[in-house]
Amino acid sequence: MSLYSNAYNQYGGRTARKISEFFNAMHLPEPSEGEYSETHDKGYLVFLNDPGVVIRITRASLTLWDHPRVLQPLGSFHAGKLRIDINPGIHCPANEEQRKEAMDDLSKDNLQLFDPALYNCGTIPAVANLVR
C-alpha cells in the first residue's frame, strides 16, 4: 500500500492530498510499500539516504521538544491532521553509553521518551575533510 493510500485510510483525503502535494513540491516520488515505515504514534518515516535526511510525518498536535539533545527539523509543513518534518539524518543505533547519557540529560529536564530503545537514539555523523 502506498503512503498516500495508507494516509487516506487513516486520516482522510485532505491529509493524504497534502502529503502527496509535499512530495510533489519536493520533487520526490511518493513512497510505495516498503519505502516508508509506520511509527508507534500512527505516523510515518521516510528515510532519504542520498541527502541524509528523514521525513517524519506525525500528528500535528505533537509538540517539538526544545532541548539540546533533540534535533530540530530543518523544515516543517502542515498536512491536514499531520505535520511533515524534514529531519537531519543520524547514525543509528547509539551505543548503550550514549543512550544512557541522553536519557539522563532528558530526565533532568522532565522529558521522557516513549520508546528509549537504542534504535531511537543516534549521533550526528562527523563531517571531516570538507573541500572548500
C-alpha positions as CSV (number, residue, x, y, z in Angstrom):
1,M,0.0,0.0,0.0
2,S,1.4,3.4,-0.9
3,L,1.9,6.1,1.7
4,Y,-0.9,8.1,0.1
5,S,-3.3,5.1,0.4
6,N,-2.3,4.5,4.0
7,A,-2.7,8.1,4.9
8,Y,-6.1,8.3,3.1
9,N,-7.3,5.3,5.1
10,Q,-6.0,6.6,8.4
11,Y,-6.6,10.4,8.1
12,G,-8.8,11.0,5.1
13,G,-8.5,12.6,1.6
14,R,-7.5,16.1,2.6
15,T,-4.5,14.9,4.7
16,A,-3.5,12.4,2.0
17,R,-3.6,15.0,-0.7
18,K,-1.4,17.4,1.4
19,I,1.2,14.6,1.8
20,S,1.1,14.0,-1.9
21,E,1.5,17.7,-2.6
22,F,4.5,17.8,-0.3
23,F,6.3,15.0,-2.1
24,N,5.5,16.6,-5.5
25,A,6.7,20.0,-4.3
26,M,10.0,18.4,-3.1
27,H,10.3,16.6,-6.5
28,L,10.3,13.3,-4.7
29,P,8.5,10.1,-5.7
30,E,5.6,9.2,-3.5
31,P,6.8,6.3,-1.2
32,S,5.4,2.9,-2.0
33,E,5.0,-0.1,0.2
34,G,8.4,-0.9,1.7
35,E,9.7,2.7,1.2
36,Y,8.3,4.1,4.4
37,S,7.7,2.8,8.0
38,E,4.8,3.3,10.3
39,T,5.6,4.7,13.8
40,H,4.1,3.9,17.2
41,D,2.2,7.3,17.2
42,K,0.3,6.4,13.9
43,G,2.7,8.4,11.7
44,Y,5.3,7.6,9.1
45,L,9.0,7.7,8.5
46,V,10.7,8.0,5.1
47,F,14.4,7.7,5.0
48,L,16.2,9.5,2.2
49,N,19.7,8.2,2.3
50,D,21.3,10.3,-0.6
51,P,20.6,13.7,1.0
52,G,20.9,12.2,4.5
53,V,17.5,13.3,5.9
54,V,14.5,11.6,7.4
55,I,10.9,12.8,6.6
56,R,8.8,12.2,9.7
57,I,5.0,12.5,9.3
58,T,3.3,12.8,12.7
59,R,0.2,14.2,14.3
60,A,0.1,18.0,14.0
61,S,-0.7,18.2,17.7
62,L,2.6,16.6,18.9
63,T,4.9,19.3,20.3
64,L,8.5,19.5,19.2
65,W,10.8,19.3,22.2
66,D,13.2,22.3,22.6
67,H,16.2,20.6,24.1
68,P,19.9,20.5,23.2
69,R,19.7,16.7,22.9
70,V,16.8,16.7,20.5
71,L,17.5,17.6,16.8
72,Q,15.1,20.2,15.5
73,P,13.5,19.8,12.0
74,L,15.2,21.5,9.1
75,G,11.7,22.5,8.0
76,S,8.1,21.6,8.8
77,F,4.9,21.6,6.6
78,H,1.3,21.2,7.7
79,A,-0.6,18.4,6.0
80,G,-4.2,18.4,7.4
81,K,-4.2,16.4,10.6
82,L,-0.5,15.7,10.3
83,R,2.8,17.6,10.3
84,I,5.7,16.8,7.9
85,D,9.1,17.4,9.4
86,I,12.3,17.2,7.4
87,N,14.9,16.0,9.9
88,P,18.7,15.7,9.7
89,G,19.9,12.1,9.3
90,I,21.7,10.5,12.2
91,H,23.8,7.3,12.7
92,C,21.6,4.7,14.5
93,P,21.7,2.9,16.8
94,A,23.6,4.8,19.5
95,N,25.6,2.6,21.9
96,E,24.3,2.0,25.4
97,E,26.5,4.6,27.0
98,Q,25.3,7.3,24.5
99,R,21.7,6.3,25.1
100,K,22.0,6.4,28.9
101,E,23.7,9.8,28.8
102,A,21.0,11.2,26.5
103,M,18.2,9.7,28.7
104,D,19.8,11.1,31.9
105,D,20.0,14.6,30.4
106,L,16.4,14.5,29.2
107,S,15.2,13.2,32.5
108,K,16.8,16.1,34.3
109,D,14.5,18.4,32.3
110,N,11.5,16.2,32.9
111,L,11.4,14.8,29.3
112,Q,10.7,11.1,28.8
113,L,10.9,9.2,25.6
114,F,8.0,6.9,24.8
115,D,10.4,4.2,23.5
116,P,14.0,4.9,24.6
117,A,15.5,1.9,22.7
118,L,18.9,2.1,21.2
119,Y,17.4,2.3,17.7
120,N,15.6,5.5,18.6
121,C,18.8,7.3,19.6
122,G,21.7,8.2,17.4
123,T,24.6,10.5,16.7
124,I,25.2,13.2,14.1
125,P,27.8,12.0,11.6
126,A,31.1,13.7,11.8
127,V,32.0,15.8,8.7
128,A,35.7,15.9,8.0
129,N,38.0,17.0,5.2
130,L,35.5,19.4,3.6
131,V,36.7,20.7,0.3
132,R,36.2,24.5,0.0
